[in-house]
Amino acid sequence: MTDWTITRRSALAAMTATMAFPAAAKTPGLALIAGTYVREGGKGLYPIAYDPARDAWQVGAPVAGIDDASFGVGGGPGGAWYMAREQAAGQVSSYAPGWVRRATVPSGGADPCYVALDRASGCLAVANYSSGSVAFLRIDPRTGIPAEPVLFKHEGTGPNHDRQEAPHAHWVGFSPDRRWLHAVDLGADTIFAYRFDTRRRSLATPVAAWRAPAGAGPRHLAHHPRRPIAYVVCELTNTLVTLDALADGRFATRHSISTLPDGHVGASQAAHIAIDKSGRRLYISNRGHDSIAVFALDAAGTPTLLQHVGSGGDSPRFFLLLEQQRRMVVANERSGTLAIFRVQPDGRLTATGQALAVPGAVFLGAL
């Protein structure tokens, strides 16, 4: 005889298990791109296709000429994509569908590594890592071609003489209310805020919006989708810091937690961060420990560690969370592989055993 008795605790557990990622009726196919470094064997921009009916992934022939594409963003006029070329003389190129190059302009600095787009105003921002600067570019609304950049130089250093001898802008992003552009600077231990005028399509001189603990090396930032909260991952100290986002563009520290397991010994550097659309799960990659850390976010936005799972390769620089497909793709830079994970209903990750060869993979995007 089947026992249909359900306790209150088991019912709540079942509800919690499906809260992060509710069931999807049908999973569509998917097209991705992977940017790669030439110095690590990359041959350009790699197209990747996913067929959910067969649960099969396929890497296509690389698009030549799109070298050292460390980051990119789509959704510009006419479906334009904007790709950063991470070299000493940094560049940003705009591409029409089919990866037809429309234009290439300088990024105004060395080694651009992150790109942000405000689609409504047609404004592009680029973080130049080695020169510690931010480039601001207006986009032609008809052609999607960016104009020459307006350049802003950061100031500041940190106590880590190998990594913080000068400013190193590592991330840029427009605030959810579109009043600010924020730039995370690893070298200066600072998040800078630029007042953003959407009508004039201009930025004001940057001011310090948040000072990290000395030597923390903040790298990437993610906004909570429903609350005035931001999360910054600090590369050099392997910490996740929860910040209250204030109306004046500044941030206030609320909470800090390690991205590594207790008792970990050995070198490691935190890298990328992402939050699911519901604001209930947060993910961070650890290079050295070579793992993805999964955190639960409570109703107040405070993170609690759920899981560490091996990244499936060496040095997970970037990952892409695909909620509709219930997958995560992890770009392991040094091993030249993309590892595929299944996202469970509670947000935890399970390795599928699927791995794709993409030499020097450092960026992933969904088309």
Residue pairs with C-beta under 8 A, 6 or more apart in sequence:
16 346
17 345
17 346
18 345
18 346
19 278
19 280
19 346
20 276
20 278
20 280
20 281
20 345
20 346
20 347
21 276
21 278
21 281
21 323
21 326
21 343
21 344
21 345
21 346
21 347
23 345
24 324
24 326
27 52
27 324
27 325
27 326
28 52
28 324
28 325
29 49
29 50
29 51
29 52
30 49
30 50
30 52
30 322
30 325
30 366
31 47
31 48
31 49
31 50
31 366
31 367
32 47
32 48
32 49
32 50
32 320
32 329
32 364
32 365
32 366
32 367
33 45
33 46
33 47
33 48
33 72
33 364
33 365
33 367
34 45
34 46
34 48
34 59
34 331
34 338
34 358
34 361
34 363
34 364
35 42
35 45
35 66
35 68
35 69
35 70
35 71
35 72
35 83
35 361
35 362
35 363
35 364
35 365
36 42
36 43
36 44
36 45
36 46
36 62
36 68
36 69
36 358
36 359
36 360
36 361
36 362
37 68
37 70
37 86
37 333
37 360
37 362
38 67
38 68
38 360
39 360
40 333
40 334
40 336
40 359
40 360
41 336
41 359
41 360
42 62
42 67
42 68
42 358
42 359
42 360
42 361
43 62
43 64
43 359
44 62
44 63
44 64
44 65
44 66
44 67
44 69
45 62
45 63
45 66
45 69
45 83
45 99
46 59
46 60
46 62
46 63
46 358
46 361
47 59
47 60
47 61
47 62
47 63
48 57
48 58
48 59
48 60
48 329
48 338
48 356
48 358
49 57
49 58
49 60
50 56
50 57
50 325
50 327
51 57
51 58
52 325
55 352
57 338
57 340
57 354
57 356
59 338
59 356
59 357
59 358
63 99
65 101
66 83
66 93
66 95
66 99
67 85
68 85
68 86
68 87
69 83
69 84
69 85
69 86
69 363
70 84
70 85
70 86
70 111
70 112
70 113
70 114
70 362
70 363
71 83
71 84
71 112
71 113
71 114
71 115
71 363
72 81
72 82
72 83
72 84
72 115
72 363
72 365
73 81
73 82
73 115
73 116
73 117
73 365
74 80
74 81
74 82
74 365
74 367
75 117
75 119
76 82
76 94
76 117
76 119
76 122
76 139
76 144
77 122
77 139
77 140
77 141
77 142
77 143
77 144
78 96
78 97
78 143
78 144
79 96
79 97
80 94
80 95
80 96
80 102
80 139
80 144
81 94
81 95
81 99
81 365
82 92
82 93
82 94
82 95
82 115
82 117
82 124
82 146
83 92
83 93
83 95
83 115
84 90
84 91
84 92
84 107
84 112
84 113
84 114
84 115
84 126
85 91
85 92
85 93
85 104
85 107
85 112
86 111
86 112
86 113
86 129
87 110
87 111
88 110
88 111
88 130
89 106
89 110
90 106
90 107
90 108
90 109
90 110
90 111
90 112
90 126
90 128
90 131
91 104
91 105
91 106
91 107
91 112
92 104
92 105
92 106
92 107
92 112
92 115
92 124
92 126
92 135
92 137
92 146
92 149
93 101
93 102
93 103
93 104
93 105
94 101
94 102
94 103
94 104
94 139
94 144
94 145
94 146
95 101
95 102
96 102
96 144
102 143
102 144
102 145
103 145
103 146
105 137
105 146
105 147
105 148
105 149
106 148
106 149
107 126
107 128
107 135
107 149
108 126
108 128
108 133
108 135
108 149
108 151
109 128
109 130
109 131
109 132
109 133
109 135
109 151
110 128
110 129
110 130
110 131
111 128
111 129
111 130
111 131
112 126
112 127
112 128
112 129
112 135
113 127
113 128
113 129
113 170
114 126
114 127
114 169
114 170
114 171
114 172
114 220
115 124
115 125
115 126
115 127
115 172
116 124
116 125
116 126
116 172
116 173
116 174
116 181
117 123
117 124
117 125
118 124
118 125
118 174
118 178
118 196
118 198
120 178
120 198
121 178
121 198
121 201
122 138
122 139
122 140
122 141
122 201
123 136
123 137
123 138
123 139
123 196
123 198
123 201
124 136
124 137
124 138
124 139
124 146
125 134
125 135
125 136
125 137
125 172
125 173
125 174
125 181
125 183
126 134
126 135
126 137
126 149
126 172
127 134
127 169
127 170
127 171
127 172
127 183
127 184
128 134
128 135
128 169
129 168
129 169
129 170
129 186
130 168
131 153
132 153
132 154
132 166
132 167
132 168
132 169
132 185
132 187
132 188
133 151
133 152
133 153
133 154
133 167
133 169
134 151
134 152
134 154
134 169
134 172
134 181
134 183
134 192
134 194
134 206
135 149
135 150
135 151
135 152
136 149
136 150
136 151
136 152
136 181
136 194
136 202
136 203
137 146
137 147
137 148
137 149
137 150
138 146
138 147
138 201
139 145
139 146
139 147
140 146
140 147
150 202
150 203
152 194
152 203
152 205
152 206
153 167
154 167
154 169
154 183
154 185
154 187
154 188
154 190
154 192
154 206
155 167
155 188
156 167
156 185
156 187
156 188
156 189
156 190
157 164
157 165
157 166
157 167
157 187
157 188
158 164
158 187
158 188
158 189
158 214
158 215
158 216
158 217
159 214
159 215
160 215
160 217
160 236
163 186
163 187
163 217
163 236
164 186
164 187
164 188
164 189
164 215
164 217
164 236
165 187
166 187
167 185
167 187
167 188
168 185
168 186
168 187
168 188
169 183
169 184
169 185
169 186
170 184
170 185
170 186
170 218
170 219
170 220
170 235
171 183
171 184
171 219
171 220
171 221
172 181
172 182
172 183
172 184
173 181
173 182
173 221
173 223
174 180
174 181
174 182
174 196
175 181
175 182
175 196
175 223
175 245
175 249
176 223
178 196
178 198
179 195
179 196
179 249
180 193
180 194
180 195
180 196
180 209
180 249
181 193
181 194
181 196
181 203
182 191
182 192
182 193
182 194
182 209
182 221
182 249
183 191
183 192
183 194
183 206
184 191
184 218
184 219
184 220
184 221
184 232
185 191
185 192
185 218
186 217
186 218
186 219
186 235
186 236
187 217
189 211
189 212
189 213
189 214
189 215
189 216
189 217
189 218
190 208
190 209
190 210
190 211
190 212
190 218
191 208
191 209
191 210
191 212
191 218
191 221
191 232
191 251
192 206
192 207
192 208
192 209
193 206
193 207
193 208
193 209
193 249
193 250
194 203
194 204
194 205
194 206
195 203
195 204
195 249
196 202
196 203
196 204
197 203
197 204
207 249
209 249
209 250
209 251
210 232
210 243
210 250
210 251
210 252
210 253
212 218
212 232
212 234
212 241
213 234
213 237
215 236
215 237
216 234
216 236
216 237
216 239
216 241
217 234
217 235
217 236
217 237
218 232
218 233
218 234
218 235
218 241
219 232
219 233
219 234
219 235
219 270
219 271
220 232
220 233
220 271
220 272
220 273
221 230
221 231
221 232
221 233
221 273
222 230
222 231
222 273
222 274
222 275
222 282
223 229
223 230
223 231
223 245
223 275
224 230
224 231
224 275
224 279
224 297
224 301
225 275
225 277
225 278
225 279
226 279
227 279
227 301
228 244
228 245
228 246
229 242
229 243
229 244
229 245
229 254
229 301
230 242
230 243
230 245
230 251
231 240
231 241
231 242
231 243
231 273
231 275
231 282
231 303
232 240
232 241
232 243
232 251
232 273
233 239
233 240
233 241
233 259
233 270
233 271
233 272
233 273
233 284
234 240
234 241
234 270
235 269
235 270
235 271
236 269
238 258
238 259
238 260
238 268
238 269
238 270
238 286
239 256
239 257
239 258
239 259
239 270
240 256
240 257
240 258
240 259
240 270
240 273
240 282
240 284
240 293
240 295
240 303
241 253
241 255
241 256
242 253
242 254
242 255
242 256
242 301
242 302
242 303
243 251
243 252
243 253
243 254
244 251
244 252
244 254
245 251
246 252
254 302
255 302
255 303
257 295
257 303
257 305
259 270
259 284
259 286
259 293
260 268
260 286
260 289
260 293
260 308
261 289
261 308
264 289
266 288
266 289
267 288
268 286
268 287
268 288
268 289
269 286
269 287
269 288
270 284
270 285
270 286
270 287
271 284
271 285
271 286
271 287
271 316
271 317
271 318
272 284
272 285
272 316
272 317
272 318
272 319
273 282
273 283
273 284
274 282
274 283
274 319
274 320
274 321
275 281
275 282
275 283
275 297
276 282
276 321
276 323
276 347
277 323
279 297
279 301
280 296
280 297
280 347
281 294
281 295
281 296
281 297
281 306
281 347
282 294
282 295
282 296
282 297
282 303
283 292
283 293
283 294
283 295
283 319
283 321
283 328
284 292
284 293
284 295
285 291
285 292
285 293
285 311
285 316
285 317
285 318
285 319
285 330
286 292
286 293
286 308
286 311
286 316
287 315
287 316
287 317
287 333
288 315
289 308
290 310
290 311
290 313
290 314
290 315
290 316
290 332
291 308
291 309
291 310
291 311
291 316
292 308
292 309
292 311
292 316
292 319
292 328
292 330
292 341
292 349
293 305
293 307
293 308
294 305
294 306
294 307
294 308
294 309
294 347
294 348
294 349
295 303
295 304
295 305
295 306
296 303
296 304
296 306
296 347
297 303
298 304
306 346
306 347
306 348
307 348
307 349
309 341
309 348
309 349
309 350
309 351
310 351
311 330
311 332
311 339
312 330
312 332
312 337
312 339
312 340
312 341
312 351
312 355
313 330
313 332
313 334
313 335
313 336
313 337
313 339
313 355
314 332
314 333
314 334
314 335
315 332
315 333
315 334
315 335
316 330
316 331
316 332
316 333
316 339
317 331
317 332
317 333
317 361
317 362
318 330
318 331
318 333
318 361
318 362
318 363
318 364
319 328
319 329
319 330
319 331
319 364
320 328
320 329
320 331
320 364
320 365
320 366
321 328
321 343
322 328
322 329
322 343
322 366
323 343
326 342
326 343
326 344
327 340
327 341
327 342
327 343
328 340
328 341
328 343
328 349
329 338
329 339
329 340
329 341
329 364
330 338
330 339
330 340
330 341
331 338
331 358
331 361
331 362
331 363
331 364
332 338
332 339
332 361
333 360
333 361
333 362
336 357
336 358
336 359
336 360
336 361
337 355
337 356
337 357
337 358
337 361
338 355
338 356
338 358
338 361
338 364
339 351
339 354
339 355
340 352
340 354
340 355
340 356
341 349
341 350
341 351
341 352
342 349
342 350
342 351
342 352
343 349
344 350
